[in-house]
């Protein structure tokens, strides 16, 4: 009895979990993101966790709402058990929330916010693991020029995503000797589009660049088709969804989208991720599944080399990863926390499905 009591007294307590906060519009816009982060956490824990401790993902849904997103950001900043945060999806939330995280010395790694402003404030704890709109626009402009586009129209949404992407594409198009003959963010209906089409035809336009979110951008493509506009469409990563074909209809066929993650690349990291994900969930991983997966793995590697009593050291750990090979490609951060790896993947919608193009 004495021996048993002594054994009970000296038995070590289980170490506290390592906690990474994840804030995302899970219910409204999951796109297999949740499955991707869960798979990464499962693999990490099966291999021994982080510093011998189990990894726990603390999830919160911001529902793509600014006020709710800011409230979650503050609660995560106040929670001293959280070592780092993955999120947010929307740039209009992640940009103001970045100040809250940075002031708390808490790393925020966004796998989705592409607005260039996110990393332009000099915050040492703010990172993104997806190329910025500027890099995506640059790659699309280069592709458009190689395909012979010379006179294009830009349709954009009047928000941080649409304006930033439209500006970047216009700048890079000019560098590729592509003239932007018109730029607009509003139309009142099909008759209005037909009048605009007549004007663009007089300018000799040969394509339309779309800087808008999925539903609105897809609806524009559908309306353009109804109005008799049949030039090719080129768009940013917001239109990277199987739903584009459903929303845009026949007019969406041939649309070129600049995004990330090619599941058919001949790289060991890609093959393993696709195999493991398909085995776990009985379906192919999406772009957001891969981005979420890489974010958990990168942060875990950074936390492994950090001081658990000082979460601000996670930022140093991320910077010291150097060229880090993941499912979406080789990641690397510059001094601003911007992703500089070669991650952009170009896709073309054919027969309702995206086919990957060589860059």
N, C-alpha and C positions, 0 to 999 in steps of 0.2 A: 504493500500500500504506500509506504514511504517513497519507494522508487517510482511508483506511478505518479504520485503527487509531484515529485521533483521534476520528472520528465515533463509534466504539464506546465510547471512553472517556467521551465527554461526553453520551451518550444518557441521558435522565432515566429513573430507575426508576419503575415503575408505582406510584402511591400505594396505600397500604394500604386494604383494603376497610373500609367502615363496617359494623360488626357489631351486629345486634339479636338478642338471645337470645329464643327462644320455647320455653316449657315448657307442655306440654299432654298430655292422655291420647290421643295421636294414634291409637293402635291400637284402643283401646276405645271412644272417643267423639269421632270426628273431625267428623261432621256437616257436611262440606265446609269446615270451618275451614281446613284445610291448603291447599285450593284458593284460598280467599279471600286468605290472606296471600301465597301465591305469585304470584297475579295482581297484587297491589299492588306487590310487589318488582319484578316484571317491568316494570310500567309506569314505575316510578321509574327503573330502570336504562336503559330505552329513552329516557327524557327527559333523560338526563345524570347520573343518580345523585344523590348528596348531596354538595354542595361539590365536584363533579367526580369523586367517588369512587363506586365500585360498592357497592351495598347487598348485604350477605350476611345471610341468616337462619340463625342457629345453633340448630338444633332439638333438643329433648330431650323424651323421653316419661316423665312421672311416673307413668303408669298409675293415676292417682287414688289413689296411696298416699302417706300423710303422710311416712314415713321417706324414701322415694325423692324426694319433692318437696323436702324440706328439704335433702337431699344435693345435688340439682341447684342449688337456690338458692345454697348455699354455693360451689359450683364456679363459677357465673355471677358471683357477687360477687367471687371471687378472680381472675377473668379480666379483666384491665385493658383488653383489646381490645373488650369489650362496652360499648356506649354506653348501652343501655337494654334492658329485658326486657318481653316480652308474656306474661302468664300470671298466675296459674294458673287452671284451670277451676273447681276446687272451693274454696269458701270455707274449708273446714276445713284446707286446705293454704295458701292465700294469706294467711290471717290470721297464722299464726305465721311464715311465710316473709317477710312484710312487714318484720319487724324486721331480718332478715338483709340484705335489700336496702337498707333505709334506712340501716343502720349503715355500709354500703359506699358511700353516696352514689350509689346506682344506682337509677334510676327503674324501678318496676314498674307497668305499666299493665295492669289486668285487664279483659278484655272479657266476663267471664262471672261473676265472684264478686259476688253481690248482697247478701250478709250485711252489714247496717249496720255491724257491728263493724270491718270492714276499714278504714274511714276515720275511726275514732273515737280513734285513738291520737296524733293530732297529728304524724304522720310527713310531712315535706314532700316525700318522694320517692315516695309511694304514691298512685296514681290508679286510677279505674275509668272505663271508657267505656260502661258499661251502667247504667241506672237501678237504684237500690238496691231491695231488697225493700219498703222502706217506701213508695217512690213507686209501685211497681207495685201494692201493696196499696191505696193511696189511690185510684188510678184505678179499680181493680176495685170498690171499695166504692161509689164514686160511680156507676158503671155499674149495680151491683146495685140501688141505691136508686132510680135512674131507671126500672128495669125492674119495680119494685114489690115487691122482696124486703123482708121485714120481720122474719122470724124464721129464723135460720140456725144450722147446726151446722158446727163446724170439725173436720176430721180432719188431723192433722199428724204429721210424723216428729220424734222426740225428738233432734234434732241442731241445729247452729247455723242451718242453712237453714230447717228446718221450724219450729222454735220462734220464730225471728225473724220469719218471714213470717206465722205465725199470730198473734203478738202485734200486729204492725202492722195486719193486717186487722181484728182485734177492735177496736183503738183507732179506726180510721177508720170501721168499721161503726157503732160507737156514735155517732160524730159525724154519721153519716147517718141516725140514728134506726133502725138495724137492731139487733135484739136477738140476741145469741148464746145460744141455749137450751142448748147442750151443746158440750163440747170434749173430744176424746179422741185418743189416739195408738196404741191397741192394740185388737185384737179377736181372738177365738180361732177364729172360723169363722163359717159361715153362720147357725147357730142363735143365736150371740151377736149377730150383726148384726140378725137378726129381732127379738130382744128389745129391742135399742137402737132399732130402727125404731118399735116399738110405743110406746116412751117418747117419742120425738120427735114421733110423731103426736099424742100427748096434749098436747104443747106447741104444736102447730099449726105445725110447721116447714115452710119452703117452699124450702129450698135447702141445699147443702152446699159449703163452701169447703175445698179440698184444698191443704195446704202440705206436699208430699212430692215426692220425686224420681220420675222417669218410671216405672220398672218397678213400684215399690211403689204409687205413686199410681194408675197404670193398673190394677193388680191390684185395688186397693180398688174402683175404679169397676166392674170386672167382677163382683166379689163382691157389691157393692151391688145390681147388676142381678139377680143370681141370688137375692138375698134379697128381691126385690120392691120395692126402693127405686127410685122413678122420678122424683124431683125433679131439677131442674137442678143441674149441678156447675159450680163456678167454681174456677180454679186459677192458680197462678203460672207463671213462665216455664219451670220445670223440666219441665213437661208439654208444652212446645212442640216436638212431634216428630211426624212421620208415623206413628211406631210406636204412638202413643196409641190409634189406631183398632184396630190389631191386638191390643193388650194388653187394652184396655177392652171390645172387642166392641161390640155394639149399644147397650149402656148408655152408651157414651162419646159417642154422637150428641148434639149440642147443647151439649157442654161449652164453656165460655167460658174462654179462656186469655189472661192478660196477658203480653205479651212485647214485643219490639222488632222493627223493620224490616217495612215494608209495600212489597213490590216493585212495587206498582201505583200508588204515589203519583206525582203529576204534578209531579215536581221533576227538574231536569236532572241532578243528581248521581245520583239513583236510576236514571233512564233509562239513563245512560251505563254505570253499574255493571252493571245487569241485562243490557244488550246485550253488553258486553265479556265478562262471565262466561259468558253463554249461548253466545257464539261460541267461547270458549276451551275450555269443558268440555261443550258440547252438552246442558246441562240448566239449570234455573232455580236461582239461588243460594238457599241457606238463610239463616236468621237468623244462624247462626254464621259463615257465609261473609262476610256483610256486616260483622259485628262485627270479624272478623279483618282484613278489608280496611281498614276505617276505622282500626284500631289502628296498622297499619303506616304508613299515610299520615300520621296525626297525629304519630307519633313521628318520622318522617322530616322533617316540617316543623319540629318542635321542635329536632331535631339540626342542621338547616340553620342555625338562628340561635344555636347553642350553641358553646362552646369545646371543640373535640375533644380538647384536652389536659386538660380538666376535666369529666368526664362528669356531675358533680353539677349542671352548668348546664342540663342537659336539662329539669329540673323547671321552671326559670324559663321556658324556651322553651315548654313546654306551657301554662303559665298565661297566657303572652302571646298564645296563639292566639286568645283571646277566643271569639266565636261562630264556630265552625268548621263549615262545611257538608260533610257526608259522605253516604255511601250510606244510613245508618240514620237520618239526621236532622241537626239542628243541635246539635253538641256544645258544651258549655261547662262548665268546672270551677269549683267554689267553692274557698274557701281550704283546705278539708280534702282536696281532690282528688276530691271527689264529683261525679258527672255531674249537671248540673242542666238539661240541654237537654230539649226536648219530644220524647222518643223512644218513649214507651210506645205500643204498638199492640195493640189488642184483636182477638182472633180467635174464631171459632165453628166447631166441628167439624160439618160437614155432608156427608153421603154419603161419609164417610171422608177428607175433605179440609178444610183450614182455609179459611174465608172471612173476609175482613177486615171489621171493623165500624167505623163512624164513631164517634169519641169524643164 
